[in-house]
Amino acid sequence: MSISDGGPELGEVIVELTRNGPYLKCSAIHVATGVVVSAIGPATERVGLERIAIGKLKRALAARAP
C-alpha cells in the first residue's frame, strides 16, 4: 500500500496492490471522499494497472461532481 499525490485535481490517493496467483488487483482510494475503484490484470503490469485505476478514479469523481 502506498499513498501518492494524485496531482492538483485529485489530492491524496491511497494505492493498494493485492496479488492472487498470476493476477494483480490495484485499488485506488481517494482520501478526501472515500471513493474506491479497482483494476485487475496480469501481475507483470503493475504500472499499467496503477495508471488504469487512477484514470477510473478520476472518472468516478467527475461523475459525482455537481
RARADA-V727178 format. One record per pair of residues at least 24 apart in sequence whose ideal C-beta (glycine too) atoms are under 7 Angstrom apart, sorted by sequence separation. I is the first residue (numbers start at 1). J is the second residue. D is the distance in whole Angstrom. If there is no record, write none. Layout:
# RARADA-V727178
[[I:J:D] [I:J:D]]
This chain:
# RARADA-V727178
[[19:43:6] [26:50:6] [24:49:6] [28:53:4] [35:60:5] [27:53:7] [28:54:6] [35:61:6] [26:53:5] [30:57:6] [33:61:7] [17:46:7] [28:57:5] [30:61:6] [15:50:6] [15:53:7] [13:54:7] [13:57:7] [6:54:6] [10:58:7]]
